[in-house]
Amino acid sequence: MGEGDRMKHEAEEAKGKAKEKIGEVTDNEQAQAEGASEQAKSKLKKAGDKLKDAGEEARDAFKR
C-alpha cells in the first residue's frame, strides 16, 4: 500500500469520526450514520490494502 493511499484512508476515517461527533452534538442522526458509514468504508479500504500488500509479499517470496 502506498503512503498516499494510507494517508488518504486515515483522513477519510478522521472525517467520518468528526462527522459522527458533530451528529452526536447536534442530535442529527443522519450525520451520525453518515460518519459511521465513512469510517467503515475507510476501514474496509485499509483492510483491502493490507490484503493486497500480503499478496504482493507472498508473490515476491516465490520469485526468489
C-alpha positions, 0 to 999 in steps of 0.5 A, a space after each residue: 500500500 502506498 503512503 498516499 493511499 494510507 494517508 488518504 484512508 486515515 483522513 477519510 476515517 478522521 472525517 467520518 469520526 468528526 462527522 459522527 461527533 458533530 451528529 452526536 452534538 447536534 442530535 442529527 442522526 443522519 450525520 451520525 450514520 453518515 460518519 459511521 458509514 465513512 469510517 467503515 468504508 475507510 476501514 474496509 479500504 485499509 483492510 483491502 490494502 493490507 490484503 493486497 500488500 500480503 499478496 504482493 509479499 507472498 508473490 515476491 517470496 516465490 520469485 526468489 
